[in-house]
Amino acid sequence: ESWIDCMDRALGVLTREERLILQRFYIRPEKGSVERLCDELGAETSTIYRKRDKALRQFTVALYGSEES
């Protein structure tokens, strides 16, 4: 299985919003992404960062396996 297939499968477990957030932060970052996300999602900056962290955790688990406690 190719790396791209693995990435696509991991992204597939995320919600549309989570994929959008990761896209704006990591896949296609651009200046002003956080402010744009705040406007589009109607959320404060701190909320966007929390959502980013959660989405990144879920993506990482989907890509590499379950988290260890």
mmCIF file as Biopython writes it, N, C-alpha, C and O atoms, coordinates in Angstrom:
data_model
#
loop_
_atom_site.group_PDB
_atom_site.id
_atom_site.type_symbol
_atom_site.label_atom_id
_atom_site.label_alt_id
_atom_site.label_comp_id
_atom_site.label_asym_id
_atom_site.label_entity_id
_atom_site.label_seq_id
_atom_site.pdbx_PDB_ins_code
_atom_site.Cartn_x
_atom_site.Cartn_y
_atom_site.Cartn_z
_atom_site.occupancy
_atom_site.B_iso_or_equiv
_atom_site.auth_seq_id
_atom_site.auth_asym_id
_atom_site.pdbx_PDB_model_num
ATOM 1   N N  . GLU A ? 1  ? 0.856   -1.182 0.000  1.0 0.0 1  A 1 
ATOM 2   C CA . GLU A ? 1  ? 0.000   0.000  0.000  1.0 0.0 1  A 1 
ATOM 3   C C  . GLU A ? 1  ? 0.903   1.246  0.000  1.0 0.0 1  A 1 
ATOM 4   O O  . GLU A ? 1  ? 1.889   1.309  0.734  1.0 0.0 1  A 1 
ATOM 5   N N  . SER A ? 2  ? 0.557   2.205  -0.812 1.0 0.0 2  A 1 
ATOM 6   C CA . SER A ? 2  ? 1.387   3.402  -0.920 1.0 0.0 2  A 1 
ATOM 7   C C  . SER A ? 2  ? 1.145   4.355  0.253  1.0 0.0 2  A 1 
ATOM 8   O O  . SER A ? 2  ? 0.120   4.298  0.931  1.0 0.0 2  A 1 
ATOM 9   N N  . TRP A ? 3  ? 2.113   5.215  0.460  1.0 0.0 3  A 1 
ATOM 10  C CA . TRP A ? 3  ? 2.020   6.221  1.528  1.0 0.0 3  A 1 
ATOM 11  C C  . TRP A ? 3  ? 0.798   7.118  1.308  1.0 0.0 3  A 1 
ATOM 12  O O  . TRP A ? 3  ? 0.118   7.491  2.264  1.0 0.0 3  A 1 
ATOM 13  N N  . ILE A ? 4  ? 0.527   7.456  0.071  1.0 0.0 4  A 1 
ATOM 14  C CA . ILE A ? 4  ? -0.622  8.318  -0.239 1.0 0.0 4  A 1 
ATOM 15  C C  . ILE A ? 4  ? -1.926  7.613  0.136  1.0 0.0 4  A 1 
ATOM 16  O O  . ILE A ? 4  ? -2.837  8.241  0.675  1.0 0.0 4  A 1 
ATOM 17  N N  . ASP A ? 5  ? -2.016  6.323  -0.144 1.0 0.0 5  A 1 
ATOM 18  C CA . ASP A ? 5  ? -3.212  5.571  0.241  1.0 0.0 5  A 1 
ATOM 19  C C  . ASP A ? 5  ? -3.401  5.570  1.759  1.0 0.0 5  A 1 
ATOM 20  O O  . ASP A ? 5  ? -4.517  5.720  2.257  1.0 0.0 5  A 1 
ATOM 21  N N  . CYS A ? 6  ? -2.298  5.398  2.480  1.0 0.0 6  A 1 
ATOM 22  C CA . CYS A ? 6  ? -2.359  5.420  3.950  1.0 0.0 6  A 1 
ATOM 23  C C  . CYS A ? 6  ? -2.828  6.782  4.453  1.0 0.0 6  A 1 
ATOM 24  O O  . CYS A ? 6  ? -3.658  6.868  5.357  1.0 0.0 6  A 1 
ATOM 25  N N  . MET A ? 7  ? -2.291  7.836  3.861  1.0 0.0 7  A 1 
ATOM 26  C CA . MET A ? 7  ? -2.681  9.190  4.260  1.0 0.0 7  A 1 
ATOM 27  C C  . MET A ? 7  ? -4.162  9.436  3.960  1.0 0.0 7  A 1 
ATOM 28  O O  . MET A ? 7  ? -4.887  9.978  4.794  1.0 0.0 7  A 1 
ATOM 29  N N  . ASP A ? 8  ? -4.601  9.041  2.784  1.0 0.0 8  A 1 
ATOM 30  C CA . ASP A ? 8  ? -6.003  9.222  2.407  1.0 0.0 8  A 1 
ATOM 31  C C  . ASP A ? 8  ? -6.929  8.474  3.359  1.0 0.0 8  A 1 
ATOM 32  O O  . ASP A ? 8  ? -7.971  8.994  3.757  1.0 0.0 8  A 1 
ATOM 33  N N  . ARG A ? 9  ? -6.545  7.254  3.719  1.0 0.0 9  A 1 
ATOM 34  C CA . ARG A ? 9  ? -7.361  6.468  4.639  1.0 0.0 9  A 1 
ATOM 35  C C  . ARG A ? 9  ? -7.422  7.147  6.006  1.0 0.0 9  A 1 
ATOM 36  O O  . ARG A ? 9  ? -8.489  7.205  6.617  1.0 0.0 9  A 1 
ATOM 37  N N  . ALA A ? 10 ? -6.295  7.659  6.491  1.0 0.0 10 A 1 
ATOM 38  C CA . ALA A ? 10 ? -6.264  8.346  7.787  1.0 0.0 10 A 1 
ATOM 39  C C  . ALA A ? 10 ? -7.091  9.627  7.743  1.0 0.0 10 A 1 
ATOM 40  O O  . ALA A ? 10 ? -7.807  9.936  8.695  1.0 0.0 10 A 1 
ATOM 41  N N  . LEU A ? 11 ? -6.997  10.367 6.653  1.0 0.0 11 A 1 
ATOM 42  C CA . LEU A ? 11 ? -7.812  11.585 6.524  1.0 0.0 11 A 1 
ATOM 43  C C  . LEU A ? 11 ? -9.294  11.244 6.445  1.0 0.0 11 A 1 
ATOM 44  O O  . LEU A ? 11 ? -10.142 12.037 6.855  1.0 0.0 11 A 1 
ATOM 45  N N  . GLY A ? 12 ? -9.600  10.075 5.923  1.0 0.0 12 A 1 
ATOM 46  C CA . GLY A ? 12 ? -10.987 9.650  5.775  1.0 0.0 12 A 1 
ATOM 47  C C  . GLY A ? 12 ? -11.718 9.432  7.082  1.0 0.0 12 A 1 
ATOM 48  O O  . GLY A ? 12 ? -12.949 9.435  7.100  1.0 0.0 12 A 1 
ATOM 49  N N  . VAL A ? 13 ? -10.996 9.241  8.182  1.0 0.0 13 A 1 
ATOM 50  C CA . VAL A ? 13 ? -11.664 9.041  9.472  1.0 0.0 13 A 1 
ATOM 51  C C  . VAL A ? 13 ? -12.061 10.367 10.113 1.0 0.0 13 A 1 
ATOM 52  O O  . VAL A ? 13 ? -12.818 10.390 11.084 1.0 0.0 13 A 1 
ATOM 53  N N  . LEU A ? 14 ? -11.555 11.460 9.576  1.0 0.0 14 A 1 
ATOM 54  C CA . LEU A ? 14 ? -11.833 12.780 10.134 1.0 0.0 14 A 1 
ATOM 55  C C  . LEU A ? 14 ? -13.128 13.358 9.573  1.0 0.0 14 A 1 
ATOM 56  O O  . LEU A ? 14 ? -13.578 12.979 8.491  1.0 0.0 14 A 1 
ATOM 57  N N  . THR A ? 15 ? -13.711 14.274 10.321 1.0 0.0 15 A 1 
ATOM 58  C CA . THR A ? 15 ? -14.873 14.993 9.816  1.0 0.0 15 A 1 
ATOM 59  C C  . THR A ? 15 ? -14.418 16.001 8.771  1.0 0.0 15 A 1 
ATOM 60  O O  . THR A ? 15 ? -13.224 16.267 8.636  1.0 0.0 15 A 1 
ATOM 61  N N  . ARG A ? 16 ? -15.349 16.546 8.049  1.0 0.0 16 A 1 
ATOM 62  C CA . ARG A ? 16 ? -15.038 17.567 7.046  1.0 0.0 16 A 1 
ATOM 63  C C  . ARG A ? 16 ? -14.316 18.751 7.699  1.0 0.0 16 A 1 
ATOM 64  O O  . ARG A ? 16 ? -13.335 19.270 7.165  1.0 0.0 16 A 1 
ATOM 65  N N  . GLU A ? 17 ? -14.820 19.162 8.859  1.0 0.0 17 A 1 
ATOM 66  C CA . GLU A ? 17 ? -14.224 20.288 9.574  1.0 0.0 17 A 1 
ATOM 67  C C  . GLU A ? 17 ? -12.787 19.986 9.998  1.0 0.0 17 A 1 
ATOM 68  O O  . GLU A ? 17 ? -11.900 20.829 9.864  1.0 0.0 17 A 1 
ATOM 69  N N  . GLU A ? 18 ? -12.570 18.781 10.508 1.0 0.0 18 A 1 
ATOM 70  C CA . GLU A ? 18 ? -11.224 18.397 10.935 1.0 0.0 18 A 1 
ATOM 71  C C  . GLU A ? 18 ? -10.260 18.360 9.751  1.0 0.0 18 A 1 
ATOM 72  O O  . GLU A ? 18 ? -9.119  18.810 9.860  1.0 0.0 18 A 1 
ATOM 73  N N  . ARG A ? 19 ? -10.718 17.828 8.632  1.0 0.0 19 A 1 
ATOM 74  C CA . ARG A ? 19 ? -9.871  17.812 7.427  1.0 0.0 19 A 1 
ATOM 75  C C  . ARG A ? 19 ? -9.543  19.231 6.972  1.0 0.0 19 A 1 
ATOM 76  O O  . ARG A ? 19 ? -8.408  19.517 6.590  1.0 0.0 19 A 1 
ATOM 77  N N  . LEU A ? 20 ? -10.535 20.116 7.013  1.0 0.0 20 A 1 
ATOM 78  C CA . LEU A ? 20 ? -10.317 21.509 6.626  1.0 0.0 20 A 1 
ATOM 79  C C  . LEU A ? 20 ? -9.267  22.152 7.518  1.0 0.0 20 A 1 
ATOM 80  O O  . LEU A ? 20 ? -8.367  22.832 7.024  1.0 0.0 20 A 1 
ATOM 81  N N  . ILE A ? 21 ? -9.370  21.948 8.808  1.0 0.0 21 A 1 
ATOM 82  C CA . ILE A ? 21 ? -8.422  22.538 9.751  1.0 0.0 21 A 1 
ATOM 83  C C  . ILE A ? 21 ? -7.007  22.015 9.484  1.0 0.0 21 A 1 
ATOM 84  O O  . ILE A ? 21 ? -6.065  22.804 9.414  1.0 0.0 21 A 1 
ATOM 85  N N  . LEU A ? 22 ? -6.848  20.716 9.336  1.0 0.0 22 A 1 
ATOM 86  C CA . LEU A ? 22 ? -5.514  20.173 9.072  1.0 0.0 22 A 1 
ATOM 87  C C  . LEU A ? 22 ? -4.982  20.646 7.723  1.0 0.0 22 A 1 
ATOM 88  O O  . LEU A ? 22 ? -3.788  20.899 7.565  1.0 0.0 22 A 1 
ATOM 89  N N  . GLN A ? 23 ? -5.877  20.758 6.768  1.0 0.0 23 A 1 
ATOM 90  C CA . GLN A ? 23 ? -5.455  21.261 5.458  1.0 0.0 23 A 1 
ATOM 91  C C  . GLN A ? 23 ? -4.895  22.673 5.573  1.0 0.0 23 A 1 
ATOM 92  O O  . GLN A ? 23 ? -3.844  22.972 5.006  1.0 0.0 23 A 1 
ATOM 93  N N  . ARG A ? 24 ? -5.583  23.535 6.297  1.0 0.0 24 A 1 
ATOM 94  C CA . ARG A ? 24 ? -5.152  24.933 6.424  1.0 0.0 24 A 1 
ATOM 95  C C  . ARG A ? 24 ? -3.878  25.077 7.254  1.0 0.0 24 A 1 
ATOM 96  O O  . ARG A ? 24 ? -3.083  25.987 7.020  1.0 0.0 24 A 1 
ATOM 97  N N  . PHE A ? 25 ? -3.684  24.180 8.221  1.0 0.0 25 A 1 
ATOM 98  C CA . PHE A ? 25 ? -2.490  24.273 9.066  1.0 0.0 25 A 1 
ATOM 99  C C  . PHE A ? 25 ? -1.277  23.583 8.447  1.0 0.0 25 A 1 
ATOM 100 O O  . PHE A ? 25 ? -0.160  24.086 8.558  1.0 0.0 25 A 1 
ATOM 101 N N  . TYR A ? 26 ? -1.485  22.424 7.791  1.0 0.0 26 A 1 
ATOM 102 C CA . TYR A ? 26 ? -0.349  21.596 7.404  1.0 0.0 26 A 1 
ATOM 103 C C  . TYR A ? 26 ? -0.245  21.279 5.916  1.0 0.0 26 A 1 
ATOM 104 O O  . TYR A ? 26 ? 0.862   21.246 5.377  1.0 0.0 26 A 1 
ATOM 105 N N  . ILE A ? 27 ? -1.344  21.050 5.251  1.0 0.0 27 A 1 
ATOM 106 C CA . ILE A ? 27 ? -1.285  20.604 3.861  1.0 0.0 27 A 1 
ATOM 107 C C  . ILE A ? 27 ? -1.093  21.776 2.911  1.0 0.0 27 A 1 
ATOM 108 O O  . ILE A ? 27 ? -0.238  21.733 2.027  1.0 0.0 27 A 1 
ATOM 109 N N  . ARG A ? 28 ? -1.885  22.817 3.095  1.0 0.0 28 A 1 
ATOM 110 C CA . ARG A ? 28 ? -1.763  24.036 2.277  1.0 0.0 28 A 1 
ATOM 111 C C  . ARG A ? 28 ? -1.793  25.267 3.167  1.0 0.0 28 A 1 
ATOM 112 O O  . ARG A ? 28 ? -2.722  26.071 3.090  1.0 0.0 28 A 1 
ATOM 113 N N  . PRO A ? 29 ? -0.784  25.417 4.008  1.0 0.0 29 A 1 
ATOM 114 C CA . PRO A ? 29 ? -0.788  26.566 4.922  1.0 0.0 29 A 1 
ATOM 115 C C  . PRO A ? 29 ? -0.597  27.878 4.165  1.0 0.0 29 A 1 
ATOM 116 O O  . PRO A ? 29 ? 0.128   27.938 3.172  1.0 0.0 29 A 1 
ATOM 117 N N  . GLU A ? 30 ? -1.242  28.898 4.639  1.0 0.0 30 A 1 
ATOM 118 C CA . GLU A ? 30 ? -1.056  30.235 4.080  1.0 0.0 30 A 1 
ATOM 119 C C  . GLU A ? 30 ? -1.262  31.252 5.191  1.0 0.0 30 A 1 
ATOM 120 O O  . GLU A ? 30 ? -1.900  30.971 6.205  1.0 0.0 30 A 1 
ATOM 121 N N  . LYS A ? 31 ? -0.723  32.407 4.983  1.0 0.0 31 A 1 
ATOM 122 C CA . LYS A ? 31 ? -0.844  33.463 5.980  1.0 0.0 31 A 1 
ATOM 123 C C  . LYS A ? 31 ? -2.322  33.794 6.214  1.0 0.0 31 A 1 
ATOM 124 O O  . LYS A ? 31 ? -3.096  33.921 5.265  1.0 0.0 31 A 1 
ATOM 125 N N  . GLY A ? 32 ? -2.698  33.929 7.473  1.0 0.0 32 A 1 
ATOM 126 C CA . GLY A ? 32 ? -4.065  34.278 7.815  1.0 0.0 32 A 1 
ATOM 127 C C  . GLY A ? 32 ? -5.014  33.098 7.905  1.0 0.0 32 A 1 
ATOM 128 O O  . GLY A ? 32 ? -6.225  33.286 8.019  1.0 0.0 32 A 1 
ATOM 129 N N  . SER A ? 33 ? -4.481  31.880 7.856  1.0 0.0 33 A 1 
ATOM 130 C CA . SER A ? 33 ? -5.347  30.687 7.890  1.0 0.0 33 A 1 
ATOM 131 C C  . SER A ? 33 ? -6.178  30.595 9.163  1.0 0.0 33 A 1 
ATOM 132 O O  . SER A ? 33 ? -7.352  30.230 9.116  1.0 0.0 33 A 1 
ATOM 133 N N  . VAL A ? 34 ? -5.574  30.924 10.296 1.0 0.0 34 A 1 
ATOM 134 C CA . VAL A ? 34 ? -6.289  30.805 11.565 1.0 0.0 34 A 1 
ATOM 135 C C  . VAL A ? 34 ? -7.464  31.775 11.604 1.0 0.0 34 A 1 
ATOM 136 O O  . VAL A ? 34 ? -8.575  31.405 11.983 1.0 0.0 34 A 1 
ATOM 137 N N  . GLU A ? 35 ? -7.210  33.008 11.212 1.0 0.0 35 A 1 
ATOM 138 C CA . GLU A ? 35 ? -8.284  34.003 11.204 1.0 0.0 35 A 1 
ATOM 139 C C  . GLU A ? 35 ? -9.392  33.611 10.239 1.0 0.0 35 A 1 
ATOM 140 O O  . GLU A ? 35 ? -10.573 33.798 10.528 1.0 0.0 35 A 1 
ATOM 141 N N  . ARG A ? 36 ? -9.011  33.074 9.107  1.0 0.0 36 A 1 
ATOM 142 C CA . ARG A ? 36 ? -9.993  32.634 8.112  1.0 0.0 36 A 1 
ATOM 143 C C  . ARG A ? 36 ? -10.847 31.485 8.673  1.0 0.0 36 A 1 
ATOM 144 O O  . ARG A ? 36 ? -12.065 31.458 8.500  1.0 0.0 36 A 1 
ATOM 145 N N  . LEU A ? 37 ? -10.181 30.542 9.346  1.0 0.0 37 A 1 
ATOM 146 C CA . LEU A ? 37 ? -10.922 29.440 9.968  1.0 0.0 37 A 1 
ATOM 147 C C  . LEU A ? 37 ? -11.876 29.963 11.040 1.0 0.0 37 A 1 
ATOM 148 O O  . LEU A ? 37 ? -13.004 29.485 11.159 1.0 0.0 37 A 1 
ATOM 149 N N  . CYS A ? 38 ? -11.427 30.938 11.814 1.0 0.0 38 A 1 
ATOM 150 C CA . CYS A ? 38 ? -12.294 31.536 12.844 1.0 0.0 38 A 1 
ATOM 151 C C  . CYS A ? 38 ? -13.565 32.087 12.208 1.0 0.0 38 A 1 
ATOM 152 O O  . CYS A ? 38 ? -14.667 31.864 12.709 1.0 0.0 38 A 1 
ATOM 153 N N  . ASP A ? 39 ? -13.404 32.802 11.113 1.0 0.0 39 A 1 
ATOM 154 C CA . ASP A ? 39 ? -14.564 33.373 10.418 1.0 0.0 39 A 1 
ATOM 155 C C  . ASP A ? 39 ? -15.458 32.291 9.839  1.0 0.0 39 A 1 
ATOM 156 O O  . ASP A ? 39 ? -16.677 32.338 10.006 1.0 0.0 39 A 1 
ATOM 157 N N  . GLU A ? 40 ? -14.867 31.321 9.164  1.0 0.0 40 A 1 
ATOM 158 C CA . GLU A ? 40 ? -15.649 30.275 8.495  1.0 0.0 40 A 1 
ATOM 159 C C  . GLU A ? 40 ? -16.374 29.369 9.476  1.0 0.0 40 A 1 
ATOM 160 O O  . GLU A ? 40 ? -17.499 28.940 9.221  1.0 0.0 40 A 1 
ATOM 161 N N  . LEU A ? 41 ? -15.722 29.077 10.606 1.0 0.0 41 A 1 
ATOM 162 C CA . LEU A ? 41 ? -16.305 28.133 11.554 1.0 0.0 41 A 1 
ATOM 163 C C  . LEU A ? 41 ? -17.000 28.824 12.717 1.0 0.0 41 A 1 
ATOM 164 O O  . LEU A ? 41 ? -17.606 28.166 13.563 1.0 0.0 41 A 1 
ATOM 165 N N  . GLY A ? 42 ? -16.914 30.152 12.761 1.0 0.0 42 A 1 
ATOM 166 C CA . GLY A ? 42 ? -17.556 30.901 13.834 1.0 0.0 42 A 1 
ATOM 167 C C  . GLY A ? 42 ? -16.998 30.535 15.199 1.0 0.0 42 A 1 
ATOM 168 O O  . GLY A ? 42 ? -17.743 30.346 16.160 1.0 0.0 42 A 1 
ATOM 169 N N  . ALA A ? 43 ? -15.672 30.438 15.271 1.0 0.0 43 A 1 
ATOM 170 C CA . ALA A ? 43 ? -15.033 30.025 16.513 1.0 0.0 43 A 1 
ATOM 171 C C  . ALA A ? 43 ? -13.893 30.971 16.870 1.0 0.0 43 A 1 
ATOM 172 O O  . ALA A ? 43 ? -13.358 31.678 16.016 1.0 0.0 43 A 1 
ATOM 173 N N  . GLU A ? 44 ? -13.538 30.967 18.141 1.0 0.0 44 A 1 
ATOM 174 C CA . GLU A ? 44 ? -12.420 31.775 18.605 1.0 0.0 44 A 1 
ATOM 175 C C  . GLU A ? 44 ? -11.103 31.070 18.271 1.0 0.0 44 A 1 
ATOM 176 O O  . GLU A ? 44 ? -11.075 29.871 17.994 1.0 0.0 44 A 1 
ATOM 177 N N  . THR A ? 45 ? -10.028 31.832 18.305 1.0 0.0 45 A 1 
ATOM 178 C CA . THR A ? 45 ? -8.710  31.300 17.985 1.0 0.0 45 A 1 
ATOM 179 C C  . THR A ? 45 ? -8.350  30.104 18.864 1.0 0.0 45 A 1 
ATOM 180 O O  . THR A ? 45 ? -7.847  29.097 18.366 1.0 0.0 45 A 1 
ATOM 181 N N  . SER A ? 46 ? -8.602  30.210 20.153 1.0 0.0 46 A 1 
ATOM 182 C CA . SER A ? 46 ? -8.259  29.113 21.063 1.0 0.0 46 A 1 
ATOM 183 C C  . SER A ? 46 ? -9.029  27.837 20.709 1.0 0.0 46 A 1 
ATOM 184 O O  . SER A ? 46 ? -8.498  26.733 20.831 1.0 0.0 46 A 1 
ATOM 185 N N  . THR A ? 47 ? -10.267 27.993 20.275 1.0 0.0 47 A 1 
ATOM 186 C CA . THR A ? 47 ? -11.077 26.846 19.878 1.0 0.0 47 A 1 
ATOM 187 C C  . THR A ? 47 ? -10.509 26.199 18.625 1.0 0.0 47 A 1 
ATOM 188 O O  . THR A ? 47 ? -10.473 24.973 18.523 1.0 0.0 47 A 1 
ATOM 189 N N  . ILE A ? 48 ? -10.067 27.010 17.672 1.0 0.0 48 A 1 
ATOM 190 C CA . ILE A ? 48 ? -9.474  26.482 16.445 1.0 0.0 48 A 1 
ATOM 191 C C  . ILE A ? 48 ? -8.233  25.653 16.784 1.0 0.0 48 A 1 
ATOM 192 O O  . ILE A ? 48 ? -8.042  24.567 16.238 1.0 0.0 48 A 1 
ATOM 193 N N  . TYR A ? 49 ? -7.402  26.161 17.675 1.0 0.0 49 A 1 
ATOM 194 C CA . TYR A ? 49 ? -6.199  25.413 18.058 1.0 0.0 49 A 1 
ATOM 195 C C  . TYR A ? 49 ? -6.541  24.114 18.785 1.0 0.0 49 A 1 
ATOM 196 O O  . TYR A ? 49 ? -5.872  23.102 18.578 1.0 0.0 49 A 1 
ATOM 197 N N  . ARG A ? 50 ? -7.561  24.126 19.625 1.0 0.0 50 A 1 
ATOM 198 C CA . ARG A ? 50 ? -7.993  22.889 20.288 1.0 0.0 50 A 1 
ATOM 199 C C  . ARG A ? 50 ? -8.510  21.883 19.264 1.0 0.0 50 A 1 
ATOM 200 O O  . ARG A ? 50 ? -8.206  20.693 19.337 1.0 0.0 50 A 1 
ATOM 201 N N  . LYS A ? 51 ? -9.295  22.378 18.307 1.0 0.0 51 A 1 
ATOM 202 C CA . LYS A ? 51 ? -9.817  21.499 17.259 1.0 0.0 51 A 1 
ATOM 203 C C  . LYS A ? 51 ? -8.678  20.942 16.413 1.0 0.0 51 A 1 
ATOM 204 O O  . LYS A ? 51 ? -8.720  19.784 15.998 1.0 0.0 51 A 1 
ATOM 205 N N  . ARG A ? 52 ? -7.662  21.764 16.156 1.0 0.0 52 A 1 
ATOM 206 C CA . ARG A ? 52 ? -6.497  21.305 15.398 1.0 0.0 52 A 1 
ATOM 207 C C  . ARG A ? 52 ? -5.791  20.180 16.143 1.0 0.0 52 A 1 
ATOM 208 O O  . ARG A ? 52 ? -5.446  19.157 15.551 1.0 0.0 52 A 1 
ATOM 209 N N  . ASP A ? 53 ? -5.577  20.369 17.433 1.0 0.0 53 A 1 
ATOM 210 C CA . ASP A ? 53 ? -4.896  19.358 18.232 1.0 0.0 53 A 1 
ATOM 211 C C  . ASP A ? 53 ? -5.666  18.042 18.245 1.0 0.0 53 A 1 
ATOM 212 O O  . ASP A ? 53 ? -5.077  16.967 18.121 1.0 0.0 53 A 1 
ATOM 213 N N  . LYS A ? 54 ? -6.976  18.134 18.394 1.0 0.0 54 A 1 
ATOM 214 C CA . LYS A ? 54 ? -7.813  16.932 18.407 1.0 0.0 54 A 1 
ATOM 215 C C  . LYS A ? 54 ? -7.766  16.225 17.046 1.0 0.0 54 A 1 
ATOM 216 O O  . LYS A ? 54 ? -7.630  15.003 16.980 1.0 0.0 54 A 1 
ATOM 217 N N  . ALA A ? 55 ? -7.878  16.993 15.978 1.0 0.0 55 A 1 
ATOM 218 C CA . ALA A ? 55 ? -7.847  16.414 14.633 1.0 0.0 55 A 1 
ATOM 219 C C  . ALA A ? 55 ? -6.493  15.771 14.356 1.0 0.0 55 A 1 
ATOM 220 O O  . ALA A ? 55 ? -6.427  14.696 13.760 1.0 0.0 55 A 1 
ATOM 221 N N  . LEU A ? 56 ? -5.434  16.409 14.778 1.0 0.0 56 A 1 
ATOM 222 C CA . LEU A ? 56 ? -4.094  15.869 14.562 1.0 0.0 56 A 1 
ATOM 223 C C  . LEU A ? 56 ? -3.904  14.567 15.336 1.0 0.0 56 A 1 
ATOM 224 O O  . LEU A ? 56 ? -3.297  13.626 14.827 1.0 0.0 56 A 1 
ATOM 225 N N  . ARG A ? 57 ? -4.422  14.510 16.571 1.0 0.0 57 A 1 
ATOM 226 C CA . ARG A ? 57 ? -4.357  13.268 17.357 1.0 0.0 57 A 1 
ATOM 227 C C  . ARG A ? 57 ? -5.109  12.145 16.657 1.0 0.0 57 A 1 
ATOM 228 O O  . ARG A ? 57 ? -4.599  11.031 16.535 1.0 0.0 57 A 1 
ATOM 229 N N  . GLN A ? 58 ? -6.329  12.440 16.195 1.0 0.0 58 A 1 
ATOM 230 C CA . GLN A ? 58 ? -7.141  11.421 15.528 1.0 0.0 58 A 1 
ATOM 231 C C  . GLN A ? 58 ? -6.467  10.955 14.234 1.0 0.0 58 A 1 
ATOM 232 O O  . GLN A ? 58 ? -6.457  9.762  13.929 1.0 0.0 58 A 1 
ATOM 233 N N  . PHE A ? 59 ? -5.915  11.886 13.490 1.0 0.0 59 A 1 
ATOM 234 C CA . PHE A ? 59 ? -5.218  11.545 12.251 1.0 0.0 59 A 1 
ATOM 235 C C  . PHE A ? 59 ? -4.016  10.652 12.547 1.0 0.0 59 A 1 
ATOM 236 O O  . PHE A ? 59 ? -3.789  9.662  11.851 1.0 0.0 59 A 1 
ATOM 237 N N  . THR A ? 60 ? -3.253  10.997 13.569 1.0 0.0 60 A 1 
ATOM 238 C CA . THR A ? 60 ? -2.061  10.232 13.925 1.0 0.0 60 A 1 
ATOM 239 C C  . THR A ? 60 ? -2.425  8.814  14.355 1.0 0.0 60 A 1 
ATOM 240 O O  . THR A ? 60 ? -1.758  7.855  13.968 1.0 0.0 60 A 1 
ATOM 241 N N  . VAL A ? 61 ? -3.474  8.684  15.151 1.0 0.0 61 A 1 
ATOM 242 C CA . VAL A ? 61 ? -3.922  7.358  15.578 1.0 0.0 61 A 1 
ATOM 243 C C  . VAL A ? 61 ? -4.393  6.547  14.368 1.0 0.0 61 A 1 
ATOM 244 O O  . VAL A ? 61 ? -4.089  5.360  14.259 1.0 0.0 61 A 1 
ATOM 245 N N  . ALA A ? 62 ? -5.128  7.183  13.470 1.0 0.0 62 A 1 
ATOM 246 C CA . ALA A ? 62 ? -5.609  6.471  12.279 1.0 0.0 62 A 1 
ATOM 247 C C  . ALA A ? 62 ? -4.444  6.036  11.390 1.0 0.0 62 A 1 
ATOM 248 O O  . ALA A ? 62 ? -4.508  4.991  10.743 1.0 0.0 62 A 1 
ATOM 249 N N  . LEU A ? 63 ? -3.402  6.827  11.361 1.0 0.0 63 A 1 
ATOM 250 C CA . LEU A ? 63 ? -2.256  6.533  10.496 1.0 0.0 63 A 1 
ATOM 251 C C  . LEU A ? 63 ? -1.333  5.489  11.106 1.0 0.0 63 A 1 
ATOM 252 O O  . LEU A ? 63 ? -0.875  4.583  10.410 1.0 0.0 63 A 1 
ATOM 253 N N  . TYR A ? 64 ? -1.056  5.608  12.400 1.0 0.0 64 A 1 
ATOM 254 C CA . TYR A ? 64 ? -0.047  4.754  13.030 1.0 0.0 64 A 1 
ATOM 255 C C  . TYR A ? 64 ? -0.582  3.724  14.014 1.0 0.0 64 A 1 
ATOM 256 O O  . TYR A ? 64 ? 0.151   2.822  14.419 1.0 0.0 64 A 1 
ATOM 257 N N  . GLY A ? 65 ? -1.832  3.839  14.402 1.0 0.0 65 A 1 
ATOM 258 C CA . GLY A ? 65 ? -2.383  2.881  15.353 1.0 0.0 65 A 1 
ATOM 259 C C  . GLY A ? 65 ? -2.799  3.565  16.642 1.0 0.0 65 A 1 
ATOM 260 O O  . GLY A ? 65 ? -2.695  4.784  16.779 1.0 0.0 65 A 1 
ATOM 261 N N  . SER A ? 66 ? -3.272  2.760  17.582 1.0 0.0 66 A 1 
ATOM 262 C CA . SER A ? 66 ? -3.846  3.297  18.811 1.0 0.0 66 A 1 
ATOM 263 C C  . SER A ? 66 ? -2.806  3.957  19.700 1.0 0.0 66 A 1 
ATOM 264 O O  . SER A ? 66 ? -1.613  3.658  19.648 1.0 0.0 66 A 1 
ATOM 265 N N  . GLU A ? 67 ? -3.320  4.872  20.520 1.0 0.0 67 A 1 
ATOM 266 C CA . GLU A ? 67 ? -2.486  5.595  21.471 1.0 0.0 67 A 1 
ATOM 267 C C  . GLU A ? 67 ? -2.167  4.684  22.654 1.0 0.0 67 A 1 
ATOM 268 O O  . GLU A ? 67 ? -2.969  3.831  23.034 1.0 0.0 67 A 1 
ATOM 269 N N  . GLU A ? 68 ? -0.989  4.879  23.222 1.0 0.0 68 A 1 
ATOM 270 C CA . GLU A ? 68 ? -0.650  4.179  24.448 1.0 0.0 68 A 1 
ATOM 271 C C  . GLU A ? 68 ? -0.894  5.106  25.619 1.0 0.0 68 A 1 
ATOM 272 O O  . GLU A ? 68 ? -0.599  6.298  25.532 1.0 0.0 68 A 1 
ATOM 273 N N  . SER A ? 69 ? -1.422  4.591  26.703 1.0 0.0 69 A 1 
ATOM 274 C CA . SER A ? 69 ? -1.708  5.410  27.884 1.0 0.0 69 A 1 
ATOM 275 C C  . SER A ? 69 ? -0.507  5.500  28.782 1.0 0.0 69 A 1 
ATOM 276 O O  . SER A ? 69 ? -0.564  6.150  29.826 1.0 0.0 69 A 1 
#
